[in-house]
Amino acid sequence: MNEDAFNMSIRKFLKKVGVTSQREIEQAVRDAVDAGKLSGSESLPAKVRLTIDGVSLDVTIDGAIDLA
């Protein structure tokens, strides 16, 4: 296994996940605020599930997104 290529591939994947996730979260929250479903001062529980086939990885990461 080429450690450098492996590391770069992981970083590339995580960057894609981060950028896409942020964009989707921002849009969903803006839409909910605009629709009156959120006031904009909530703390929203958040969860991400990461799976990788072939290595039996299945992990859930819990957190919160604070709007104020």
TANOR-V375202 format. One record per pair of residues at least 12 apart in sequence whose ideal C-beta (glycine too) atoms are under 10 Angstrom apart, sorted by the first residue. I is the first residue (numbers start at 1). J is the second residue. D is the distance in Angstrom with one decimal. If there is no record, write none. Layout:
BEGIN
[[I/J/D] [I/J/D]]
END
This chain:
BEGIN
[[13/52/9.7] [14/50/9.9] [17/48/8.4] [17/50/8.5] [21/46/9.4] [21/48/7.5] [25/44/8.8] [25/46/7.8] [25/65/6.6] [26/65/9.9] [28/44/9.5] [29/42/9.1] [29/44/7.5] [29/65/7.6] [29/67/6.7] [32/44/9.1] [32/67/9.7] [33/67/8.1] [38/67/7.0] [39/67/8.2] [39/68/8.9] [40/67/5.3] [40/68/6.7] [41/66/8.9] [41/67/5.9] [41/68/4.1] [42/64/9.6] [42/65/8.7] [42/66/8.0] [42/67/5.2] [42/68/7.7] [43/64/5.1] [43/65/7.2] [43/66/4.8] [43/67/7.1] [43/68/8.3] [44/63/9.6] [44/64/6.5] [44/65/4.7] [44/66/7.9] [44/67/6.9] [45/62/7.3] [45/63/7.8] [45/64/5.6] [45/65/8.2] [46/61/8.6] [46/62/7.3] [46/63/5.1] [46/64/6.1] [46/65/5.2] [47/60/6.0] [47/61/7.1] [47/62/5.3] [47/63/7.7] [47/64/9.9] [48/60/7.1] [48/61/4.7] [48/62/8.3] [48/63/8.0] [49/61/7.9]]
END
